[in-house]
Amino acid sequence: MSNPYDARYSAPGYYWGTKPSSICLRVLEMLPPDRPLTLLDIGCGEGRNAVFFARNGYRVTAFDSSAQGVTKTKDAAVAAGAQIEAFEADVNVYRPTQGYDVLFSTGVLHYVAPELRPGLLDSYRAATNPEGLNAFSVFVEKPFVAPAPDAEETAHLWTSGEILMHYCDWKVEHFEEDVFDCMSSGVPHQHAVNRIVARRVSS
């Protein structure tokens, strides 16, 4: 089965643009890389966020289910003079095998079915180093926000506030709900999103 994002990422330019997500700045403020810090970008797309973190001093590992996305991530890193270890993997299958200071994802976790989310997030929490961060943006369902024109049948929007339940025992450094404009697919539309930055506090 072909990955629909391979075709999207094969087009000239960048499907999601090159500007990093706003949550990237939150991570930079809350856990600045004044020492070697490792970061895993889960579903890196074409690399806009991974490149931002690498350029700012994090040791970045990134993966995406799209081979074309991984290629563009590597190319973007080279063009920026940054180093990123990028590989192809499915968010529903891949589980971290080492600890990271930051686990990061934006606009990807809606491809994980609701019944699989607890186990997936447990693996991310377990792979977070003490005092490390989980920084996630997830698309949420709102009755007044129409489905995106490029939405996939495999997408499962989150419920507003759902992501918070998985971090009730962590320190939630930041949480917000937002509705923003998007031009992916070339058609103006909106997304509702929850953004969370949670810290694994040492006991």
Backbone as JSON Lines, residues from 0, in Angstrom:
{"i":0,"aa":"M","n":[0.86,-1.2,0.0],"ca":[0.0,0.0,0.0],"c":[0.89,1.24,0.0]}
{"i":1,"aa":"S","n":[0.65,2.12,-0.96],"ca":[1.5,3.3,-1.09],"c":[1.16,4.32,0.0]}
{"i":2,"aa":"N","n":[2.14,5.11,0.34],"ca":[1.96,6.15,1.34],"c":[1.52,7.43,0.62]}
{"i":3,"aa":"P","n":[0.33,7.98,0.94],"ca":[-0.14,9.17,0.22],"c":[0.79,10.37,0.36]}
{"i":4,"aa":"Y","n":[1.56,10.39,1.45],"ca":[2.45,11.53,1.65],"c":[3.68,11.48,0.75]}
{"i":5,"aa":"D","n":[4.0,10.31,0.2],"ca":[5.11,10.25,-0.74],"c":[4.85,11.16,-1.95]}
{"i":6,"aa":"A","n":[3.62,11.1,-2.47],"ca":[3.28,11.94,-3.62],"c":[3.25,13.41,-3.22]}
{"i":7,"aa":"R","n":[2.72,13.72,-2.06],"ca":[2.64,15.11,-1.61],"c":[4.04,15.68,-1.39]}
{"i":8,"aa":"Y","n":[4.93,14.89,-0.81],"ca":[6.28,15.37,-0.51],"c":[7.18,15.35,-1.74]}
{"i":9,"aa":"S","n":[6.75,14.69,-2.83],"ca":[7.54,14.67,-4.05],"c":[7.4,15.98,-4.84]}
{"i":10,"aa":"A","n":[6.37,16.74,-4.54],"ca":[6.16,18.01,-5.25],"c":[7.22,19.02,-4.85]}
{"i":11,"aa":"P","n":[7.49,19.99,-5.72],"ca":[8.47,21.03,-5.36],"c":[8.02,21.79,-4.12]}
{"i":12,"aa":"G","n":[8.99,22.31,-3.37],"ca":[8.68,23.06,-2.16],"c":[8.37,22.12,-1.01]}
{"i":13,"aa":"Y","n":[7.73,22.68,0.01],"ca":[7.44,21.93,1.22],"c":[5.94,21.98,1.51]}
{"i":14,"aa":"Y","n":[5.35,20.79,1.61],"ca":[3.9,20.67,1.78],"c":[3.42,21.4,3.03]}
{"i":15,"aa":"W","n":[4.18,21.32,4.13],"ca":[3.82,21.96,5.39],"c":[4.57,23.28,5.6]}
{"i":16,"aa":"G","n":[5.34,23.7,4.6],"ca":[6.14,24.9,4.77],"c":[7.43,24.59,5.52]}
{"i":17,"aa":"T","n":[8.19,25.61,5.81],"ca":[9.47,25.44,6.5],"c":[9.5,26.08,7.88]}
{"i":18,"aa":"K","n":[8.47,26.82,8.23],"ca":[8.42,27.45,9.54],"c":[8.12,26.41,10.61]}
{"i":19,"aa":"P","n":[8.92,26.37,11.69],"ca":[8.67,25.37,12.73],"c":[7.38,25.64,13.48]}
{"i":20,"aa":"S","n":[6.83,24.6,14.07],"ca":[5.64,24.72,14.9],"c":[5.9,25.61,16.1]}
{"i":21,"aa":"S","n":[4.86,26.29,16.57],"ca":[5.02,27.19,17.72],"c":[5.44,26.44,18.98]}
{"i":22,"aa":"I","n":[5.11,25.16,19.07],"ca":[5.47,24.4,20.27],"c":[6.98,24.16,20.34]}
{"i":23,"aa":"C","n":[7.67,24.29,19.21],"ca":[9.14,24.17,19.22],"c":[9.76,25.22,20.13]}
{"i":24,"aa":"L","n":[9.24,26.42,20.08],"ca":[9.79,27.5,20.9],"c":[9.55,27.21,22.38]}
{"i":25,"aa":"R","n":[8.43,26.59,22.71],"ca":[8.16,26.22,24.11],"c":[9.23,25.25,24.61]}
{"i":26,"aa":"V","n":[9.56,24.27,23.78],"ca":[10.58,23.3,24.16],"c":[11.92,23.98,24.36]}
{"i":27,"aa":"L","n":[12.27,24.86,23.43],"ca":[13.54,25.57,23.51],"c":[13.63,26.4,24.79]}
{"i":28,"aa":"E","n":[12.53,27.0,25.2],"ca":[12.51,27.81,26.42],"c":[12.58,26.94,27.68]}
{"i":29,"aa":"M","n":[11.89,25.81,27.67],"ca":[11.75,25.0,28.87],"c":[12.9,24.02,29.09]}
{"i":30,"aa":"L","n":[13.57,23.64,28.01],"ca":[14.7,22.72,28.13],"c":[15.76,23.11,27.09]}
{"i":31,"aa":"P","n":[16.42,24.26,27.31],"ca":[17.42,24.72,26.34],"c":[18.63,23.78,26.31]}
{"i":32,"aa":"P","n":[19.23,23.59,25.15],"ca":[20.34,22.65,25.02],"c":[21.67,23.26,25.48]}
{"i":33,"aa":"D","n":[21.74,23.65,26.77],"ca":[22.99,24.16,27.31],"c":[23.91,23.02,27.71]}
{"i":34,"aa":"R","n":[23.45,21.79,27.45],"ca":[24.25,20.58,27.56],"c":[23.74,19.66,26.46]}
{"i":35,"aa":"P","n":[24.45,18.58,26.13],"ca":[23.96,17.69,25.06],"c":[22.6,17.1,25.4]}
{"i":36,"aa":"L","n":[21.61,17.39,24.58],"ca":[20.26,16.87,24.79],"c":[19.81,16.11,23.55]}
{"i":37,"aa":"T","n":[19.17,14.97,23.78],"ca":[18.67,14.16,22.67],"c":[17.18,14.39,22.47]}
{"i":38,"aa":"L","n":[16.76,14.37,21.21],"ca":[15.36,14.64,20.87],"c":[14.91,13.67,19.79]}
{"i":39,"aa":"L","n":[13.73,13.09,19.97],"ca":[13.11,12.23,18.97],"c":[11.92,12.94,18.36]}
{"i":40,"aa":"D","n":[11.96,13.18,17.05],"ca":[10.85,13.79,16.33],"c":[10.02,12.66,15.72]}
{"i":41,"aa":"I","n":[8.82,12.5,16.23],"ca":[7.93,11.39,15.86],"c":[7.03,11.85,14.71]}
{"i":42,"aa":"G","n":[7.26,11.3,13.52],"ca":[6.5,11.74,12.36],"c":[7.0,13.08,11.87]}
{"i":43,"aa":"C","n":[8.23,13.12,11.41],"ca":[8.9,14.39,11.13],"c":[8.47,15.06,9.84]}
{"i":44,"aa":"G","n":[7.67,14.36,9.0],"ca":[7.26,14.97,7.74],"c":[8.45,15.28,6.86]}
{"i":45,"aa":"E","n":[8.57,16.54,6.45],"ca":[9.69,16.97,5.6],"c":[10.81,17.6,6.42]}
{"i":46,"aa":"G","n":[10.68,17.58,7.74],"ca":[11.8,17.95,8.58],"c":[11.83,19.36,9.12]}
{"i":47,"aa":"R","n":[10.75,20.12,8.98],"ca":[10.8,21.53,9.4],"c":[11.12,21.68,10.89]}
{"i":48,"aa":"N","n":[10.54,20.84,11.73],"ca":[10.79,20.94,13.17],"c":[12.11,20.28,13.55]}
{"i":49,"aa":"A","n":[12.41,19.15,12.94],"ca":[13.68,18.47,13.22],"c":[14.87,19.37,12.9]}
{"i":50,"aa":"V","n":[14.79,20.08,11.79],"ca":[15.88,20.99,11.4],"c":[15.99,22.14,12.4]}
{"i":51,"aa":"F","n":[14.86,22.66,12.83],"ca":[14.88,23.74,13.83],"c":[15.63,23.28,15.08]}
{"i":52,"aa":"F","n":[15.29,22.11,15.59],"ca":[15.93,21.62,16.81],"c":[17.41,21.34,16.59]}
{"i":53,"aa":"A","n":[17.75,20.74,15.47],"ca":[19.16,20.44,15.19],"c":[19.99,21.71,15.07]}
{"i":54,"aa":"R","n":[19.43,22.71,14.43],"ca":[20.15,23.99,14.28],"c":[20.34,24.69,15.62]}
{"i":55,"aa":"N","n":[19.46,24.38,16.57],"ca":[19.56,25.01,17.88],"c":[20.33,24.17,18.9]}
{"i":56,"aa":"G","n":[20.97,23.1,18.44],"ca":[21.9,22.39,19.3],"c":[21.46,21.06,19.86]}
{"i":57,"aa":"Y","n":[20.23,20.6,19.55],"ca":[19.79,19.29,20.02],"c":[20.37,18.19,19.13]}
{"i":58,"aa":"R","n":[20.54,17.02,19.71],"ca":[20.95,15.84,18.95],"c":[19.67,15.14,18.49]}
{"i":59,"aa":"V","n":[19.33,15.3,17.24],"ca":[18.0,14.95,16.74],"c":[17.99,13.61,16.01]}
{"i":60,"aa":"T","n":[17.06,12.77,16.44],"ca":[16.68,11.57,15.7],"c":[15.24,11.79,15.24]}
{"i":61,"aa":"A","n":[14.94,11.41,14.0],"ca":[13.61,11.68,13.45],"c":[13.17,10.52,12.58]}
{"i":62,"aa":"F","n":[11.87,10.26,12.58],"ca":[11.36,9.24,11.66],"c":[10.01,9.65,11.1]}
{"i":63,"aa":"D","n":[9.68,9.06,9.94],"ca":[8.4,9.29,9.3],"c":[8.05,8.06,8.48]}
{"i":64,"aa":"S","n":[6.76,7.87,8.25],"ca":[6.32,6.72,7.46],"c":[6.54,6.93,5.97]}
{"i":65,"aa":"S","n":[6.79,8.16,5.56],"ca":[7.01,8.49,4.15],"c":[8.5,8.47,3.83]}
{"i":66,"aa":"A","n":[8.9,7.63,2.91],"ca":[10.3,7.59,2.49],"c":[10.71,8.92,1.87]}
{"i":67,"aa":"Q","n":[9.79,9.53,1.13],"ca":[10.09,10.82,0.53],"c":[10.27,11.9,1.59]}
{"i":68,"aa":"G","n":[9.47,11.81,2.66],"ca":[9.62,12.76,3.76],"c":[10.96,12.62,4.44]}
{"i":69,"aa":"V","n":[11.41,11.39,4.63],"ca":[12.72,11.15,5.26],"c":[13.83,11.72,4.38]}
{"i":70,"aa":"T","n":[13.72,11.51,3.07],"ca":[14.72,12.05,2.14],"c":[14.77,13.57,2.21]}
{"i":71,"aa":"K","n":[13.59,14.21,2.22],"ca":[13.56,15.68,2.28],"c":[14.07,16.19,3.61]}
{"i":72,"aa":"T","n":[13.82,15.44,4.68],"ca":[14.35,15.82,5.99],"c":[15.87,15.81,5.97]}
{"i":73,"aa":"K","n":[16.45,14.76,5.42],"ca":[17.91,14.67,5.33],"c":[18.47,15.79,4.46]}
{"i":74,"aa":"D","n":[17.81,16.06,3.33],"ca":[18.28,17.13,2.43],"c":[18.18,18.49,3.11]}
{"i":75,"aa":"A","n":[17.09,18.71,3.84],"ca":[16.91,20.0,4.53],"c":[17.97,20.18,5.61]}
{"i":76,"aa":"A","n":[18.34,19.09,6.27],"ca":[19.38,19.16,7.29],"c":[20.72,19.54,6.68]}
{"i":77,"aa":"V","n":[21.05,18.92,5.57],"ca":[22.31,19.23,4.89],"c":[22.32,20.69,4.46]}
{"i":78,"aa":"A","n":[21.21,21.15,3.89],"ca":[21.14,22.54,3.43],"c":[21.28,23.52,4.59]}
{"i":79,"aa":"A","n":[20.83,23.12,5.78],"ca":[20.91,23.99,6.96],"c":[22.22,23.82,7.73]}
{"i":80,"aa":"G","n":[23.06,22.91,7.28],"ca":[24.31,22.66,8.0],"c":[24.08,21.97,9.33]}
{"i":81,"aa":"A","n":[23.02,21.18,9.41],"ca":[22.66,20.49,10.66],"c":[22.79,18.99,10.48]}
{"i":82,"aa":"Q","n":[22.86,18.28,11.6],"ca":[22.96,16.83,11.58],"c":[21.69,16.22,12.18]}
{"i":83,"aa":"I","n":[21.07,15.33,11.41],"ca":[19.86,14.64,11.85],"c":[19.98,13.18,11.45]}
{"i":84,"aa":"E","n":[19.69,12.29,12.37],"ca":[19.57,10.87,12.05],"c":[18.11,10.6,11.74]}
{"i":85,"aa":"A","n":[17.79,10.34,10.48],"ca":[16.4,10.17,10.05],"c":[16.21,8.8,9.42]}
{"i":86,"aa":"F","n":[15.06,8.19,9.69],"ca":[14.78,6.86,9.15],"c":[13.28,6.7,8.94]}
{"i":87,"aa":"E","n":[12.92,5.68,8.16],"ca":[11.53,5.42,7.84],"c":[10.93,4.45,8.85]}
{"i":88,"aa":"A","n":[9.78,4.8,9.42],"ca":[9.09,3.93,10.37],"c":[7.65,4.39,10.51]}
{"i":89,"aa":"D","n":[6.79,3.47,10.92],"ca":[5.36,3.72,11.13],"c":[5.12,4.03,12.6]}
{"i":90,"aa":"V","n":[4.45,5.14,12.87],"ca":[4.18,5.55,14.25],"c":[3.39,4.48,15.01]}
{"i":91,"aa":"N","n":[2.6,3.68,14.3],"ca":[1.81,2.65,14.96],"c":[2.63,1.42,15.34]}
{"i":92,"aa":"V","n":[3.82,1.32,14.78],"ca":[4.65,0.13,15.01],"c":[5.91,0.45,15.8]}
{"i":93,"aa":"Y","n":[6.56,1.55,15.47],"ca":[7.86,1.85,16.06],"c":[7.73,2.26,17.53]}
{"i":94,"aa":"R","n":[8.6,1.7,18.36],"ca":[8.69,2.08,19.76],"c":[10.15,2.45,20.08]}
{"i":95,"aa":"P","n":[10.37,3.52,20.83],"ca":[11.75,3.91,21.14],"c":[12.5,2.81,21.87]}
{"i":96,"aa":"T","n":[13.76,2.66,21.54],"ca":[14.59,1.63,22.17],"c":[15.67,2.23,23.05]}
{"i":97,"aa":"Q","n":[15.63,3.55,23.24],"ca":[16.57,4.22,24.13],"c":[15.88,5.42,24.75]}
{"i":98,"aa":"G","n":[16.55,6.06,25.71],"ca":[15.97,7.22,26.36],"c":[16.29,8.5,25.61]}
{"i":99,"aa":"Y","n":[15.36,9.45,25.67],"ca":[15.54,10.77,25.06],"c":[15.19,11.85,26.09]}
{"i":100,"aa":"D","n":[15.79,13.01,25.9],"ca":[15.45,14.15,26.76],"c":[14.14,14.8,26.32]}
{"i":101,"aa":"V","n":[13.85,14.73,25.02],"ca":[12.6,15.29,24.49],"c":[12.02,14.3,23.49]}
{"i":102,"aa":"L","n":[10.74,14.01,23.65],"ca":[9.98,13.32,22.61],"c":[8.97,14.33,22.08]}
{"i":103,"aa":"F","n":[8.98,14.5,20.77],"ca":[8.25,15.6,20.13],"c":[7.41,15.05,18.98]}
{"i":104,"aa":"S","n":[6.2,15.58,18.84],"ca":[5.38,15.22,17.69],"c":[4.32,16.29,17.47]}
{"i":105,"aa":"T","n":[4.07,16.61,16.23],"ca":[3.01,17.58,15.92],"c":[2.23,17.11,14.69]}
{"i":106,"aa":"G","n":[0.9,17.02,14.85],"ca":[0.04,16.67,13.73],"c":[0.22,15.26,13.21]}
{"i":107,"aa":"V","n":[0.54,14.31,14.09],"ca":[0.81,12.93,13.65],"c":[0.0,11.91,14.44]}
{"i":108,"aa":"L","n":[-0.19,12.15,15.73],"ca":[-0.74,11.12,16.6],"c":[-2.22,10.82,16.35]}
{"i":109,"aa":"H","n":[-2.87,11.58,15.47],"ca":[-4.25,11.23,15.11],"c":[-4.28,10.03,14.16]}
{"i":110,"aa":"Y","n":[-3.12,9.58,13.69],"ca":[-3.06,8.36,12.89],"c":[-2.98,7.11,13.76]}
{"i":111,"aa":"V","n":[-3.01,7.31,15.06],"ca":[-3.02,6.19,16.01],"c":[-4.45,6.0,16.51]}
{"i":112,"aa":"A","n":[-4.97,4.8,16.38],"ca":[-6.35,4.53,16.8],"c":[-6.49,4.73,18.31]}
{"i":113,"aa":"P","n":[-7.65,5.19,18.78],"ca":[-7.83,5.48,20.2],"c":[-7.46,4.33,21.13]}
{"i":114,"aa":"E","n":[-7.77,3.1,20.74],"ca":[-7.47,1.97,21.63],"c":[-5.97,1.68,21.74]}
{"i":115,"aa":"L","n":[-5.18,2.21,20.82],"ca":[-3.74,1.98,20.84],"c":[-2.97,3.11,21.53]}
{"i":116,"aa":"R","n":[-3.63,4.21,21.81],"ca":[-2.94,5.38,22.34],"c":[-2.35,5.17,23.73]}
{"i":117,"aa":"P","n":[-3.06,4.53,24.67],"ca":[-2.45,4.36,26.0],"c":[-1.12,3.62,25.95]}
{"i":118,"aa":"G","n":[-1.05,2.53,25.21],"ca":[0.18,1.77,25.11],"c":[1.29,2.56,24.44]}
{"i":119,"aa":"L","n":[0.93,3.29,23.39],"ca":[1.93,4.1,22.68],"c":[2.5,5.18,23.59]}
{"i":120,"aa":"L","n":[1.63,5.91,24.28],"ca":[2.1,6.98,25.15],"c":[2.86,6.43,26.36]}
{"i":121,"aa":"D","n":[2.49,5.25,26.81],"ca":[3.26,4.62,27.88],"c":[4.7,4.37,27.42]}
{"i":122,"aa":"S","n":[4.86,3.96,26.17],"ca":[6.21,3.72,25.65],"c":[6.99,5.02,25.53]}
{"i":123,"aa":"Y","n":[6.31,6.09,25.16],"ca":[6.99,7.39,25.07],"c":[7.38,7.91,26.46]}
{"i":124,"aa":"R","n":[6.49,7.75,27.4],"ca":[6.79,8.18,28.78],"c":[7.99,7.41,29.33]}
{"i":125,"aa":"A","n":[7.99,6.09,29.08],"ca":[9.08,5.25,29.59],"c":[10.41,5.6,28.93]}
{"i":126,"aa":"A","n":[10.37,6.12,27.71],"ca":[11.58,6.47,26.97],"c":[12.05,7.9,27.24]}
{"i":127,"aa":"T","n":[11.4,8.58,28.17],"ca":[11.76,9.96,28.5],"c":[12.71,9.99,29.68]}
{"i":128,"aa":"N","n":[13.85,10.63,29.51],"ca":[14.83,10.74,30.59],"c":[14.27,11.59,31.73]}
{"i":129,"aa":"P","n":[14.74,11.38,32.97],"ca":[14.3,12.23,34.08],"c":[14.49,13.71,33.78]}
{"i":130,"aa":"E","n":[13.5,14.5,34.11],"ca":[13.43,15.94,33.84],"c":[13.24,16.25,32.35]}
{"i":131,"aa":"G","n":[13.01,15.2,31.55],"ca":[12.78,15.39,30.12],"c":[11.35,15.79,29.82]}
{"i":132,"aa":"L","n":[11.1,16.1,28.56],"ca":[9.81,16.62,28.13],"c":[9.16,15.73,27.08]}
{"i":133,"aa":"N","n":[7.83,15.66,27.13],"ca":[7.02,15.21,26.01],"c":[6.27,16.42,25.49]}
{"i":134,"aa":"A","n":[6.47,16.75,24.23],"ca":[5.85,17.92,23.62],"c":[5.07,17.48,22.4]}
{"i":135,"aa":"F","n":[3.74,17.49,22.51],"ca":[2.89,16.94,21.46],"c":[1.79,17.93,21.07]}
{"i":136,"aa":"S","n":[1.52,17.98,19.77],"ca":[0.36,18.68,19.25],"c":[-0.54,17.64,18.59]}
{"i":137,"aa":"V","n":[-1.8,17.59,19.0],"ca":[-2.72,16.6,18.45],"c":[-3.97,17.32,17.92]}
{"i":138,"aa":"F","n":[-4.44,16.86,16.77],"ca":[-5.66,17.41,16.21],"c":[-6.86,16.89,16.99]}
{"i":139,"aa":"V","n":[-7.78,17.8,17.34],"ca":[-8.96,17.42,18.11],"c":[-10.22,17.73,17.32]}
{"i":140,"aa":"E","n":[-11.28,17.01,17.66],"ca":[-12.55,17.15,16.95],"c":[-13.38,18.27,17.57]}
{"i":141,"aa":"K","n":[-13.85,19.16,16.71],"ca":[-14.75,20.23,17.12],"c":[-15.89,20.29,16.09]}
{"i":142,"aa":"P","n":[-17.14,20.42,16.55],"ca":[-18.27,20.41,15.61],"c":[-18.27,21.59,14.65]}
{"i":143,"aa":"F","n":[-17.58,22.67,15.01],"ca":[-17.58,23.85,14.16],"c":[-16.36,23.92,13.24]}
{"i":144,"aa":"V","n":[-15.5,22.9,13.26],"ca":[-14.33,22.84,12.38],"c":[-14.54,21.7,11.39]}
{"i":145,"aa":"A","n":[-14.65,22.04,10.11],"ca":[-14.9,21.03,9.08],"c":[-13.68,20.14,8.89]}
{"i":146,"aa":"P","n":[-13.88,18.9,8.46],"ca":[-12.74,18.03,8.18],"c":[-11.81,18.66,7.14]}
{"i":147,"aa":"A","n":[-10.52,18.44,7.3],"ca":[-9.55,18.99,6.35],"c":[-9.74,18.33,4.99]}
{"i":148,"aa":"P","n":[-9.54,19.08,3.89],"ca":[-9.74,18.5,2.56],"c":[-8.75,17.38,2.23]}
{"i":149,"aa":"D","n":[-7.61,17.35,2.93],"ca":[-6.63,16.3,2.67],"c":[-6.61,15.25,3.79]}
{"i":150,"aa":"A","n":[-7.69,15.2,4.58],"ca":[-7.77,14.24,5.69],"c":[-7.8,12.81,5.16]}
{"i":151,"aa":"E","n":[-7.15,11.9,5.88],"ca":[-7.09,10.5,5.49],"c":[-8.15,9.69,6.24]}
{"i":152,"aa":"E","n":[-8.57,8.59,5.63],"ca":[-9.54,7.71,6.28],"c":[-8.95,7.06,7.53]}
{"i":153,"aa":"T","n":[-7.61,7.01,7.59],"ca":[-6.95,6.38,8.74],"c":[-6.79,7.34,9.92]}
{"i":154,"aa":"A","n":[-7.28,8.57,9.78],"ca":[-7.14,9.56,10.85],"c":[-8.24,9.39,11.89]}
{"i":155,"aa":"H","n":[-7.88,9.58,13.15],"ca":[-8.83,9.5,14.26],"c":[-8.57,10.7,15.16]}
{"i":156,"aa":"L","n":[-9.38,11.75,15.02],"ca":[-9.16,12.95,15.81],"c":[-9.29,12.66,17.3]}
{"i":157,"aa":"W","n":[-8.53,13.39,18.09],"ca":[-8.58,13.24,19.54],"c":[-9.77,14.02,20.1]}
{"i":158,"aa":"T","n":[-10.15,13.7,21.32],"ca":[-11.15,14.46,22.05],"c":[-10.43,15.61,22.77]}
{"i":159,"aa":"S","n":[-11.07,16.74,22.84],"ca":[-10.48,17.89,23.52],"c":[-10.1,17.53,24.96]}
{"i":160,"aa":"G","n":[-8.84,17.73,25.31],"ca":[-8.35,17.43,26.65],"c":[-7.91,16.0,26.87]}
{"i":161,"aa":"E","n":[-8.11,15.13,25.89],"ca":[-7.78,13.71,26.05],"c":[-6.3,13.49,26.37]}
{"i":162,"aa":"I","n":[-5.44,14.23,25.7],"ca":[-4.0,14.04,25.89],"c":[-3.57,14.32,27.34]}
{"i":163,"aa":"L","n":[-4.3,15.21,28.01],"ca":[-3.96,15.55,29.39],"c":[-4.07,14.36,30.33]}
{"i":164,"aa":"M","n":[-5.02,13.47,30.07],"ca":[-5.25,12.34,30.96],"c":[-4.04,11.43,31.06]}
{"i":165,"aa":"H","n":[-3.2,11.44,30.03],"ca":[-2.03,10.57,30.02],"c":[-0.85,11.18,30.79]}
{"i":166,"aa":"Y","n":[-1.02,12.41,31.27],"ca":[0.08,13.09,31.98],"c":[-0.37,13.64,33.33]}
{"i":167,"aa":"C","n":[-1.35,12.98,33.94],"ca":[-1.86,13.46,35.23],"c":[-0.81,13.35,36.33]}
{"i":168,"aa":"D","n":[0.19,12.48,36.17],"ca":[1.23,12.33,37.18],"c":[2.54,13.01,36.78]}
{"i":169,"aa":"W","n":[2.54,13.76,35.7],"ca":[3.69,14.55,35.27],"c":[3.4,16.02,35.52]}
{"i":170,"aa":"K","n":[4.43,16.83,35.47],"ca":[4.24,18.27,35.59],"c":[3.89,18.84,34.21]}
{"i":171,"aa":"V","n":[2.67,19.32,34.07],"ca":[2.25,19.91,32.8],"c":[2.75,21.35,32.75]}
{"i":172,"aa":"E","n":[3.77,21.58,31.96],"ca":[4.39,22.9,31.86],"c":[3.56,23.85,30.99]}
{"i":173,"aa":"H","n":[2.86,23.27,30.01],"ca":[2.07,24.11,29.1],"c":[0.97,23.27,28.48]}
{"i":174,"aa":"F","n":[-0.21,23.87,28.39],"ca":[-1.32,23.23,27.67],"c":[-2.18,24.32,27.06]}
{"i":175,"aa":"E","n":[-2.57,24.12,25.82],"ca":[-3.45,25.08,25.16],"c":[-4.31,24.4,24.12]}
{"i":176,"aa":"E","n":[-5.43,25.02,23.82],"ca":[-6.28,24.6,22.72],"c":[-6.38,25.76,21.75]}
{"i":177,"aa":"D","n":[-6.3,25.45,20.47],"ca":[-6.23,26.5,19.46],"c":[-6.94,26.03,18.2]}
{"i":178,"aa":"V","n":[-7.42,26.97,17.43],"ca":[-7.91,26.71,16.08],"c":[-7.09,27.59,15.14]}
{"i":179,"aa":"F","n":[-6.43,26.96,14.18],"ca":[-5.55,27.73,13.31],"c":[-5.86,27.47,11.84]}
{"i":180,"aa":"D","n":[-5.48,28.43,11.01],"ca":[-5.67,28.33,9.57],"c":[-4.55,27.53,8.94]}
{"i":181,"aa":"C","n":[-4.88,26.76,7.91],"ca":[-3.9,25.92,7.24],"c":[-4.12,25.99,5.73]}
{"i":182,"aa":"M","n":[-3.02,25.88,4.97],"ca":[-3.09,25.91,3.52],"c":[-2.51,24.66,2.88]}
{"i":183,"aa":"S","n":[-2.3,23.58,3.67],"ca":[-1.85,22.33,3.05],"c":[-2.91,21.9,2.04]}
{"i":184,"aa":"S","n":[-2.49,21.29,0.98],"ca":[-3.34,20.89,-0.16],"c":[-3.74,22.08,-1.02]}
{"i":185,"aa":"G","n":[-3.34,23.31,-0.63],"ca":[-3.66,24.49,-1.41],"c":[-5.07,25.0,-1.21]}
{"i":186,"aa":"V","n":[-5.82,24.39,-0.3],"ca":[-7.2,24.79,-0.02],"c":[-7.27,25.34,1.4]}
{"i":187,"aa":"P","n":[-7.75,26.57,1.58],"ca":[-7.82,27.12,2.95],"c":[-8.76,26.29,3.83]}
{"i":188,"aa":"H","n":[-8.29,25.96,5.02],"ca":[-9.12,25.23,5.97],"c":[-8.56,25.46,7.37]}
{"i":189,"aa":"Q","n":[-9.16,24.83,8.35],"ca":[-8.74,25.03,9.73],"c":[-8.53,23.68,10.43]}
{"i":190,"aa":"H","n":[-7.73,23.74,11.49],"ca":[-7.55,22.6,12.38],"c":[-7.77,23.06,13.81]}
{"i":191,"aa":"A","n":[-8.41,22.23,14.61],"ca":[-8.43,22.43,16.05],"c":[-7.35,21.55,16.65]}
{"i":192,"aa":"V","n":[-6.59,22.09,17.6],"ca":[-5.44,21.38,18.11],"c":[-5.29,21.57,19.61]}
{"i":193,"aa":"N","n":[-4.82,20.54,20.3],"ca":[-4.35,20.64,21.67],"c":[-2.84,20.52,21.66]}
{"i":194,"aa":"R","n":[-2.16,21.41,22.38],"ca":[-0.7,21.37,22.49],"c":[-0.34,21.2,23.97]}
{"i":195,"aa":"I","n":[0.54,20.24,24.23],"ca":[0.95,19.96,25.61],"c":[2.47,19.83,25.67]}
{"i":196,"aa":"V","n":[3.03,20.37,26.74],"ca":[4.44,20.12,27.08],"c":[4.43,19.65,28.53]}
{"i":197,"aa":"A","n":[4.82,18.4,28.75],"ca":[4.8,17.82,30.09],"c":[6.19,17.34,30.45]}
{"i":198,"aa":"R","n":[6.55,17.5,31.72],"ca":[7.88,17.15,32.19],"c":[7.82,15.94,33.14]}
{"i":199,"aa":"R","n":[8.76,15.01,32.91],"ca":[8.91,13.88,33.82],"c":[9.79,14.3,35.0]}
{"i":200,"aa":"V","n":[9.16,14.67,36.09],"ca":[9.88,15.18,37.25],"c":[10.5,14.03,38.03]}
{"i":201,"aa":"S","n":[11.77,14.17,38.39],"ca":[12.45,13.15,39.16],"c":[11.84,13.06,40.57]}
{"i":202,"aa":"S","n":[11.62,11.84,41.05],"ca":[11.05,11.67,42.38],"c":[12.13,11.64,43.44]}
